[in-house]
Amino acid sequence: MNDMNVKDIRGLESLLEQRLSGSLESLPQQFNLAGYRLHVSLHDKKGGRKKRHNASAGSWSPESGEIRVSFEPSAEAPGMSAERIAKQQGSRPPLPAPEAKVQLPSGALCDLIRSLDRAESRPGYTFVSLSWFRDSVLQAVRPEWADSDVRKSILREALDKRLVLTSKVPNPKSPEFPVTAIRVNRSLAEARAILGSPETAGAGFQPVEIRGEPISATILRERR
């Protein structure tokens, strides 16, 4: 990807993921990142809110923004990557097999995933509450989802298929009662196909120090 193609925050995050994923091969094996997929998300320093995916790439800057790197288990079997094994053996890594055409889920599931993606990008919010999304957002997506049992059924299907992941987050109003939050499982090819996005993922924040130039320098160079 070159700087001419980086027009929005989604593209900028994808660029960083590609660059940083290559840097992981040089990390010591003690980090044990085999079987995990790297995810980059851009945030504002003030308030820590996540940048909207469709916001202009120029809306983020090293002075006012943050870069968060996290990891999530990937669909690949654990173990060293083919590139790392090839480097140790002194041979060239095999060419990646072409990705098979992904079969999109039902129209209802596609609508749900796209709606959740938009909800995750709301400015000023750091998570999406399952109950709020189910009872407030989904009701406005499809007429038949006005029925609570129908909404619960389609959401349960998305959870069963792992298109949607859940987690517990602190409740800002009642810390003693954690909130169940949901997010799109962007490590799945089906979810990426629905969103029309490059290969990404999001998970619990697990910072790892990576050798090389600062990420902000990479961003500034790509914008020139």
N, C-alpha and C positions, 0 to 999 in steps of 0.2 A: 504494500500500500504506500503511495506517495502522498506528499502534502497536498496535492491538487484534489485528492479524493476525500481528504479530511475536512468535512464541512460542518459536522455537528459533534456533540459530546459522545454519542454512540460510536462514531468513527474514530474519535480520539482515544477512547477507552480500548477499542479493538486494536489500534496501532500499538499502544503500550503493552497490551497482552502479548502480541506477537513478538515484540522486542524483548520483553522480560522472560517469556517462556524459553527463548534461546539461551538466556543467561543462566537459567537454572541448571543446565547441564554441567556447569563448572563448579557447582556447590559441592561441599563435602557430603559424603554419603550419610553422615550423622543426621542430616536433616530428614532423610527418608521421605522424600516427596513423590516417590514412585506411586502411581495410581491416583494422583491428585491432579486437578486441573486449576490453573491459575486464573484469577479474576481481578480486574482493575475497575474501580469506581471512583469517579471524580466528585468531590464535595466542596462546599464553601467552608472556609475556616470559621466564619462567623455563624454560629448556630449549628454547624456541622451538617446542614441539609444537603441531600444528594442533588447533583445537577440533573436537570431534565434531559432525557436522551435526545430530544429534538432541538435542544438549545444550540446556538451557534458555538462552534469550537473556540471562537475568540472570546466567549464569555467566561472561560476559565483562564486563570493566570497563576504562576507560582507564588505571586505576592499575596493573593487573596484566597487561594484554593488549597485543597489537600488531595493527595492521591492515596487511596487505600487499596492494599493488596491482600487478597484472601484466597483460600484454597477450599476445594470441595472434592470429595471422592468422585473419580471419573468412572465411566463405564468400562474402562480398560482393566485388564487383569493386573494386579500389583507386580512390581518387578522393575528392573531397569529398562529404559526405552531402547528401541532398536538403534537409535543414533549413538547413545552412550556406549552400548555394547560394541558397536562398530568402531568407535573411537579407541576403545581399549584394545581391540584386536587389530587396529591399524588398517581397517578396510573401510570402504565407502558404504554408508547406510543404504538399505534398499529403498527404492522409490515407493512412496505411500500408495496404497491401493486406491483407486478412484472410489469416492463415497457413493454408496448406493442411493438411489432416489428414495426420498423419505415419503412414506404414505401419511398424508395428513389425517388427523383424527376427525371426528364428526364436526359439523358446523357449530354445534352448541359448545363443544370443548374449545374450538378455535375462538369463538366469541369470548368465552370465559378467560382464556389466556391473554388475549389482547386487552381485555378490560383490566385484568390484574396488572399487566405491564404498565398501562397508563396510570393506574392507582399508585404503583410504586414510584412513579416519576413525579408525583405531586410535590411542588415546592413547599419546603417547611416541614415535611413529614419524613421520619426515618424508618417507619415500618407500616405495614397494612394489617389492621386487625381483621381476623377471620370473620367475626360476627358482624362488624361494620360492612365488610365487603359483601358478605352473603345477604344481609338484610336490607342494605341501603343501595349498594352499587348494582348488584345483579338484578334487582327488581326493575331497573330502568333499561336493562340491556335487551330483553326479549319479553314480549307480552305474556307468554306462557310461564315465565319465571316469577310472575306475581304470586303464584302458589308456592308456599314455603317448602312443601315436600319436593316439588320439582327442583327448586334451587339446591336443596340439600342433596338431592340425588346426583345432579350434574357435578356439584363440588366434590362429592364423595368419589365419583368416577375419576375426576382429575387427580385426587389424592392417591387413589389406588394405582393409577397409571404412573405415579411419580412425576406428573407434569407440574404439580404444585407441591411445595415442601412447607412444613410447619416448623415453628420454633417458639420458645417462650421468651418474652421480653418484659422488662420492668414496666409496670403500670404507672404512668406519670401521676395519676390522681390517687391511686391506692397501691403503693409499693408492695403491700402484703399480698396482693392478688395479681400475679403475673398475667399478662395478656398473651393469648395465642395469636402469633403473627404468621402470615403466609407470604410466599414469594414464588415467582416462576422459577422452575428448575431449568436454567439455561444450559446446563450440561447435556441435556437430552436433545438429540437431533430433531425430534418432533417439535419441541418447543421453539427451537431456533428457526425451523421451517415456518411455523405459524407466524412468528414475528418478523420473518424475513431478515434476520440479523445474522452476523458472523458468529463463529463459535465463541461463546462466552460462558461464564459461570459465576455464581455468587454464593458465598457461604460464610461460616463463622470467620471472624477476623483473626488471621494468624500471620502477623508480620514476620518477614524473613529478610535479613540484610543481604543485599545482592551487590557483588563487586562491580565496579565500572563507574561511569559518569552519573551524576544526579539525573533523575528522571526529568526534572524540569528543563535540564539542558537538552535532552532529547526532544522534548516538545517544542522548545524555542527553535531548534535547528530545523525541525520538520515544517515549521510555519514560514521559514524564510523562502 
